[in-house]
């Protein structure tokens, strides 16, 4: 069984994997530049929750220290 692909279909099949790689490289570059592994909650929901908790604890400790 044989079927034909249009030029547009071939282009799309070749382009999509390249765009996926470019997106991954861009994300990695941003992680390196910011020195942060978790950039958005979607990157790691569990770690994001923990980061928020720790930031709240730090804010509370800062508030306490400033009141002394």
Phi and psi restraints in degrees (value plus and minus 20) as a CYANA .aco file:
   2 UNK   PHI    -147.0  -107.0
   2 UNK   PSI     122.8   162.8
   3 UNK   PHI    -160.4  -120.4
   3 UNK   PSI     138.4   178.4
   4 UNK   PHI    -126.7   -86.7
   4 UNK   PSI     124.2   164.2
   5 UNK   PHI    -130.0   -90.0
   5 UNK   PSI     121.0   161.0
   6 UNK   PHI     -96.7   -56.7
   6 UNK   PSI     145.3   185.3
   7 UNK   PHI     -79.8   -39.8
   7 UNK   PSI     -59.7   -19.7
   8 UNK   PHI     -82.7   -42.7
   8 UNK   PSI     -60.5   -20.5
   9 UNK   PHI     -85.9   -45.9
   9 UNK   PSI     -62.1   -22.1
  10 UNK   PHI     -82.7   -42.7
  10 UNK   PSI     -62.7   -22.7
  11 UNK   PHI     -80.7   -40.7
  11 UNK   PSI     -66.3   -26.3
  12 UNK   PHI     -83.2   -43.2
  12 UNK   PSI     -62.1   -22.1
  13 UNK   PHI     -82.7   -42.7
  13 UNK   PSI     -52.9   -12.9
  14 UNK   PHI    -102.3   -62.3
  14 UNK   PSI     -55.4   -15.4
  15 UNK   PHI     -95.3   -55.3
  15 UNK   PSI     -61.5   -21.5
  16 UNK   PHI     -77.1   -37.1
  16 UNK   PSI     -66.9   -26.9
  17 UNK   PHI     -82.8   -42.8
  17 UNK   PSI     -55.1   -15.1
  18 UNK   PHI     -86.2   -46.2
  18 UNK   PSI     -59.5   -19.5
  19 UNK   PHI     -86.4   -46.4
  19 UNK   PSI     -57.5   -17.5
  20 UNK   PHI     -82.4   -42.4
  20 UNK   PSI     -63.4   -23.4
  21 UNK   PHI     -85.9   -45.9
  21 UNK   PSI     -62.4   -22.4
  22 UNK   PHI     -81.5   -41.5
  22 UNK   PSI     -60.4   -20.4
  23 UNK   PHI     -83.6   -43.6
  23 UNK   PSI     -63.1   -23.1
  24 UNK   PHI     -85.0   -45.0
  24 UNK   PSI     -61.2   -21.2
  25 UNK   PHI     -84.4   -44.4
  25 UNK   PSI     -62.5   -22.5
  26 UNK   PHI     -81.7   -41.7
  26 UNK   PSI     -62.5   -22.5
  27 UNK   PHI     -84.7   -44.7
  27 UNK   PSI     -62.7   -22.7
  28 UNK   PHI     -83.2   -43.2
  28 UNK   PSI     -61.6   -21.6
  29 UNK   PHI     -82.6   -42.6
  29 UNK   PSI     -59.9   -19.9
  30 UNK   PHI     -86.3   -46.3
  30 UNK   PSI     -59.2   -19.2
  31 UNK   PHI     -83.3   -43.3
  31 UNK   PSI     -60.8   -20.8
  32 UNK   PHI     -86.7   -46.7
  32 UNK   PSI     -65.6   -25.6
  33 UNK   PHI     -83.7   -43.7
  33 UNK   PSI     -58.5   -18.5
  34 UNK   PHI    -110.6   -70.6
  34 UNK   PSI     -30.6     9.4
  35 UNK   PHI      36.1    76.1
  35 UNK   PSI      17.5    57.5
  36 UNK   PHI    -149.0  -109.0
  36 UNK   PSI     111.6   151.6
  37 UNK   PHI     -98.7   -58.7
  37 UNK   PSI     -56.3   -16.3
  38 UNK   PHI    -124.1   -84.1
  38 UNK   PSI      90.8   130.8
  39 UNK   PHI    -117.0   -77.0
  39 UNK   PSI     -54.8   -14.8
  40 UNK   PHI    -156.1  -116.1
  40 UNK   PSI     137.1   177.1
  41 UNK   PHI     -76.0   -36.0
  41 UNK   PSI     -48.2    -8.2
  42 UNK   PHI     -88.1   -48.1
  42 UNK   PSI     -43.6    -3.6
  43 UNK   PHI     -83.4   -43.4
  43 UNK   PSI     -62.3   -22.3
  44 UNK   PHI    -180.7  -140.7
  44 UNK   PSI      72.5   112.5
  45 UNK   PHI     -77.9   -37.9
  45 UNK   PSI     -58.7   -18.7
  46 UNK   PHI     -87.8   -47.8
  46 UNK   PSI     -66.7   -26.7
  47 UNK   PHI     -83.8   -43.8
  47 UNK   PSI     -56.9   -16.9
  48 UNK   PHI     -82.3   -42.3
  48 UNK   PSI     -61.9   -21.9
  49 UNK   PHI     -81.9   -41.9
  49 UNK   PSI     -63.9   -23.9
  50 UNK   PHI     -85.9   -45.9
  50 UNK   PSI     -59.7   -19.7
  51 UNK   PHI     -81.0   -41.0
  51 UNK   PSI     -64.4   -24.4
  52 UNK   PHI     -81.8   -41.8
  52 UNK   PSI     -62.4   -22.4
  53 UNK   PHI     -81.7   -41.7
  53 UNK   PSI     -65.4   -25.4
  54 UNK   PHI     -85.7   -45.7
  54 UNK   PSI     -58.5   -18.5
  55 UNK   PHI     -83.8   -43.8
  55 UNK   PSI     -58.0   -18.0
  56 UNK   PHI     -86.6   -46.6
  56 UNK   PSI     -60.3   -20.3
  57 UNK   PHI     -83.4   -43.4
  57 UNK   PSI     -63.1   -23.1
  58 UNK   PHI     -81.9   -41.9
  58 UNK   PSI     -61.5   -21.5
  59 UNK   PHI     -82.4   -42.4
  59 UNK   PSI     -61.1   -21.1
  60 UNK   PHI     -84.7   -44.7
  60 UNK   PSI     -61.1   -21.1
  61 UNK   PHI     -86.8   -46.8
  61 UNK   PSI     -59.8   -19.8
  62 UNK   PHI     -82.3   -42.3
  62 UNK   PSI     -62.9   -22.9
  63 UNK   PHI     -82.1   -42.1
  63 UNK   PSI     -62.5   -22.5
  64 UNK   PHI     -83.5   -43.5
  64 UNK   PSI     -67.3   -27.3
  65 UNK   PHI     -82.2   -42.2
  65 UNK   PSI     -57.3   -17.3
  66 UNK   PHI     -91.9   -51.9
  66 UNK   PSI     -40.7    -0.7
  67 UNK   PHI    -105.0   -65.0
  67 UNK   PSI     -28.8    11.2
